[in-house]
């Protein structure tokens, strides 16, 4: 590394490889709560299932992580942000549920209502 520009190029390549949020991305984003409560509840396998299934299906969806969402009793939490639509919050997720969300919601356009926070509060 001989210059700041070279360092910045390495940084950008690493960001792209890790799927770090790009503020200019205007498509669908999926965010997994990865604070200690989420990790303890099983968020890592949920995140991995999402990443793997989205890659397998070749979807143009950005997957990211966030800290505490503030609803620890509902962890693991997955939020789906689609342009022009309200955020959807999925709760008490498992890898199997995550795969279903990819197919029903991200591919099929149908929110999996039984996994949403509204259903969990009933």
Secondary structure, 3 states (H helix, E strand, C coil): CCCHHHHHHHHHHHHHHHCCCCCCCCCEEEEEECCHHHHHHCHHHHHHHHHHHHHHCCCCEEEEEECCCCCHHHCCCEEEECCCCCCEEECCCCHHHHHHHHHHHHHCCCCCHHHEHHHHCC
